[in-house]
Amino acid sequence: MQISTDCWRASNEGDEQDKAAWLKVKRAEDQTASEAWSEQYRMPPLEGTERAVPWGVRCRH
């Protein structure tokens, strides 16, 4: 059985919202863990843009 594109989109729309919510929570958890790690090991503060600094902290972790 083949599902039409419209039916497929309608059935997966909620999945995309759930995935976005899950991803937001996961990134917040990762950020918290990375910041704690940085403090524990006395890492020097990073400099950069508002978006770059949190990303750098996560990458460094």
C-alpha beads as a LAMMPS data file, in Angstrom:
LAMMPS data file: protein, C-alpha beads

61 atoms
60 bonds

1 atom types
1 bond types

-500.0 500.0 xlo xhi
-500.0 500.0 ylo yhi
-500.0 500.0 zlo zhi

Masses

1 110.0

Atoms # bond

1 1 1 0.000 0.000 0.000
2 1 1 1.332 3.406 -0.942
3 1 1 0.580 6.395 1.284
4 1 1 -0.021 9.735 -0.357
5 1 1 2.405 12.551 0.334
6 1 1 -0.232 14.572 2.168
7 1 1 -1.097 11.651 4.462
8 1 1 2.569 10.987 5.136
9 1 1 3.226 14.650 6.002
10 1 1 0.196 14.775 8.295
11 1 1 1.236 11.615 10.117
12 1 1 4.852 12.766 10.543
13 1 1 4.209 16.389 11.506
14 1 1 3.910 15.485 15.180
15 1 1 7.109 13.450 14.948
16 1 1 9.055 16.487 13.770
17 1 1 7.722 18.572 16.663
18 1 1 8.543 15.798 19.133
19 1 1 12.023 15.484 17.663
20 1 1 12.603 19.249 17.923
21 1 1 11.467 19.271 21.560
22 1 1 13.657 16.268 22.375
23 1 1 16.633 17.873 20.651
24 1 1 16.167 21.116 22.584
25 1 1 16.153 19.225 25.906
26 1 1 19.149 17.109 24.875
27 1 1 21.196 20.173 23.882
28 1 1 20.357 21.886 27.182
29 1 1 21.507 18.789 29.100
30 1 1 24.714 18.626 27.058
31 1 1 25.357 22.324 27.650
32 1 1 24.898 21.949 31.417
33 1 1 27.244 18.955 31.524
34 1 1 29.834 20.779 29.412
35 1 1 29.752 23.867 31.609
36 1 1 30.138 21.740 34.763
37 1 1 33.081 19.933 33.171
38 1 1 34.692 23.259 32.237
39 1 1 34.402 24.475 35.825
40 1 1 35.655 21.192 37.273
41 1 1 38.807 21.249 35.172
42 1 1 39.233 25.025 35.417
43 1 1 39.115 25.597 31.691
44 1 1 39.699 29.205 30.621
45 1 1 36.609 31.088 29.454
46 1 1 35.984 31.193 25.739
47 1 1 35.446 34.367 23.760
48 1 1 33.229 34.786 20.757
49 1 1 29.700 35.399 19.610
50 1 1 26.588 34.517 21.547
51 1 1 26.167 31.326 19.516
52 1 1 29.841 30.391 19.219
53 1 1 30.730 30.295 22.912
54 1 1 28.164 27.623 23.961
55 1 1 29.065 25.564 20.892
56 1 1 32.779 25.854 21.746
57 1 1 32.151 24.763 25.337
58 1 1 30.295 21.660 24.102
59 1 1 33.019 20.846 21.555
60 1 1 35.785 21.281 24.120
61 1 1 33.967 18.911 26.476

Bonds

1 1 1 2
2 1 2 3
3 1 3 4
4 1 4 5
5 1 5 6
6 1 6 7
7 1 7 8
8 1 8 9
9 1 9 10
10 1 10 11
11 1 11 12
12 1 12 13
13 1 13 14
14 1 14 15
15 1 15 16
16 1 16 17
17 1 17 18
18 1 18 19
19 1 19 20
20 1 20 21
21 1 21 22
22 1 22 23
23 1 23 24
24 1 24 25
25 1 25 26
26 1 26 27
27 1 27 28
28 1 28 29
29 1 29 30
30 1 30 31
31 1 31 32
32 1 32 33
33 1 33 34
34 1 34 35
35 1 35 36
36 1 36 37
37 1 37 38
38 1 38 39
39 1 39 40
40 1 40 41
41 1 41 42
42 1 42 43
43 1 43 44
44 1 44 45
45 1 45 46
46 1 46 47
47 1 47 48
48 1 48 49
49 1 49 50
50 1 50 51
51 1 51 52
52 1 52 53
53 1 53 54
54 1 54 55
55 1 55 56
56 1 56 57
57 1 57 58
58 1 58 59
59 1 59 60
60 1 60 61
